[in-house]
């Protein structure tokens, strides 16, 4: 992100404008998934799910 800002400043020869880059200041929305969804996601990524040993 910083490299993009610097590149545009140098290319356009304009002063830095923070309003153009505010989008990155927005906090990420936290996401939650169930254990079952996490298992399916892991399987889709190629992981083998082993039964827990208790």
C-alpha positions in Angstrom: 0.0 0.0 0.0 2.8 2.4 0.9 4.6 1.6 -2.3 1.5 2.4 -4.3 1.1 5.8 -2.5 4.7 6.7 -3.2 4.5 5.6 -6.8 1.4 7.7 -7.4 2.9 10.8 -5.7 6.0 10.6 -7.8 4.2 9.8 -11.0 1.6 12.5 -10.8 3.9 15.0 -9.0 1.0 15.8 -6.6 1.2 16.2 -2.8 0.0 13.3 -0.6 -3.8 13.3 -0.1 -4.8 11.1 2.8 -8.5 11.0 1.7 -7.6 8.9 -1.3 -6.1 6.2 0.9 -8.7 6.1 3.8 -10.1 2.8 2.6 -7.3 0.9 4.2 -8.1 2.4 7.6 -11.4 0.6 7.8 -11.1 -2.3 10.3 -11.7 -5.8 8.9 -15.0 -7.4 9.8 -14.5 -10.3 12.1 -15.9 -13.5 10.7 -17.0 -16.6 12.6 -17.6 -20.1 11.3 -18.7 -23.3 13.0 -16.5 -26.2 13.7 -18.2 -28.2 10.9 -17.6 -25.3 8.4 -13.9 -25.1 9.5 -13.5 -28.9 8.9 -15.1 -28.6 5.5 -12.8 -25.7 4.6 -9.7 -27.6 5.8 -10.7 -30.6 3.7 -11.3 -28.4 0.7 -7.7 -27.2 1.1 -6.4 -30.7 1.1 -6.0 -31.4 4.8 -6.9 -34.8 6.3 -8.9 -34.4 9.5 -7.9 -36.9 12.1 -10.3 -37.9 15.0 -9.3 -36.4 18.3 -7.7 -38.8 20.8 -9.1 -38.5 24.3 
